[in-house]
Amino acid sequence: MLMAMDEGTASPAAAGQGITQDISGMTFEQALAALEGIVQQLERGDVPLDQSIGLYERGEALRATCQQRLDAAQARIERIVTAADGRATGTRPFDAEG
């Protein structure tokens, strides 16, 4: 909740600075919650235009990060190693070859 409130009080310049560094330290759940807070603020329509643009940019960065993490999780799931009988025998990193 506090994170969503902070999104609305940040200046447009602050919203655009250090986006990657700030977001990269977030968990998927934190990034999704921040994105949801931004969407709520933009849907209310009570944010000045310049600040809306900054929020939109941050929201897009959050969306891209969430999508990247979902894609990575899906790739890991797809790489589950199965035995001849179809039972899972373990996993391997999605970026490992073989």
Backbone torsions as a table, in degrees:
resi	resn	phi	psi	omega
1	MET	NA	-47.1	179.8
2	LEU	-62.5	-38.1	-179.7
3	MET	-62.3	-42.2	180.0
4	ALA	-65.3	-36.9	179.1
5	MET	-67.1	-38.5	179.1
6	ASP	-63.6	-33.1	179.6
7	GLU	-59.5	-38.6	-176.4
8	GLY	-78.6	-20.0	-177.3
9	THR	-96.9	-8.5	179.7
10	ALA	-72.5	142.6	176.4
11	SER	-71.7	158.3	177.9
12	PRO	-55.9	-38.6	179.7
13	ALA	-65.5	-42.5	-179.7
14	ALA	-67.3	-35.2	179.8
15	ALA	-65.8	-26.8	-178.6
16	GLY	-94.2	-10.5	-177.0
17	GLN	-93.9	137.6	174.6
18	GLY	62.2	25.3	-177.3
19	ILE	-58.0	-50.2	-175.7
20	THR	-62.5	-46.2	-178.4
21	GLN	-63.3	-46.7	-178.8
22	ASP	-63.1	-48.1	-176.5
23	ILE	-70.2	-35.5	-176.9
24	SER	-63.1	-23.6	178.5
25	GLY	-86.5	-3.9	-178.9
26	MET	-86.1	149.5	169.6
27	THR	-75.3	167.3	176.8
28	PHE	-56.8	-44.2	-177.2
29	GLU	-64.5	-39.6	178.1
30	GLN	-66.1	-42.9	179.6
31	ALA	-64.0	-41.5	179.0
32	LEU	-65.0	-41.7	178.5
33	ALA	-64.3	-40.5	177.8
34	ALA	-64.5	-40.9	177.9
35	LEU	-63.1	-43.5	178.2
36	GLU	-61.4	-39.3	177.5
37	GLY	-63.2	-40.8	178.7
38	ILE	-64.8	-44.3	179.5
39	VAL	-59.3	-43.3	179.4
40	GLN	-61.3	-43.2	179.8
41	GLN	-63.7	-44.6	-178.8
42	LEU	-67.5	-35.4	178.4
43	GLU	-68.4	-32.1	177.8
44	ARG	-63.8	-33.9	177.2
45	GLY	77.1	14.1	-178.1
46	ASP	-103.4	16.4	-179.9
47	VAL	-100.7	133.7	178.2
48	PRO	-56.7	153.1	-174.7
49	LEU	-54.1	-50.3	-178.4
50	ASP	-59.9	-41.1	179.0
51	GLN	-69.6	-35.4	177.1
52	SER	-60.5	-41.1	179.2
53	ILE	-62.8	-44.8	177.6
54	GLY	-62.2	-41.6	178.0
55	LEU	-64.4	-41.0	179.5
56	TYR	-61.9	-43.7	179.1
57	GLU	-61.7	-44.1	178.9
58	ARG	-65.4	-40.3	177.7
59	GLY	-60.5	-41.1	178.1
60	GLU	-64.5	-39.9	177.2
61	ALA	-65.0	-40.7	177.0
62	LEU	-64.4	-42.8	179.3
63	ARG	-61.2	-44.7	-179.7
64	ALA	-63.3	-40.5	178.4
65	THR	-64.3	-45.7	178.6
66	CYS	-60.9	-44.3	180.0
67	GLN	-62.5	-41.3	178.9
68	GLN	-61.8	-42.5	-179.4
69	ARG	-69.4	-37.0	175.8
70	LEU	-64.9	-42.6	178.4
71	ASP	-61.7	-41.7	179.2
72	ALA	-65.1	-40.6	179.1
73	ALA	-65.3	-41.5	178.6
74	GLN	-62.8	-42.3	179.2
75	ALA	-62.4	-39.3	178.1
76	ARG	-64.8	-42.2	179.8
77	ILE	-62.5	-40.6	-179.5
78	GLU	-67.4	-19.8	-177.9
79	ARG	-94.1	12.1	177.2
80	ILE	-62.3	130.6	-177.5
81	VAL	-83.5	132.6	178.7
82	THR	-117.9	150.8	176.7
83	ALA	-81.8	174.4	-179.3
84	ALA	-59.4	-30.8	-179.8
85	ASP	-84.2	2.4	176.7
86	GLY	92.8	-4.3	179.7
87	ARG	-80.8	144.1	178.1
88	ALA	-68.9	133.1	179.9
89	THR	-113.3	-4.4	179.8
90	GLY	156.7	-170.0	177.8
91	THR	-133.6	165.2	171.9
92	ARG	-141.1	151.9	-179.6
93	PRO	-55.9	142.7	-176.4
94	PHE	-64.4	-21.7	-178.9
95	ASP	-93.8	1.2	178.2
96	ALA	-79.7	145.4	179.1
97	GLU	-89.8	155.9	172.9
98	GLY	107.9	NA	NA
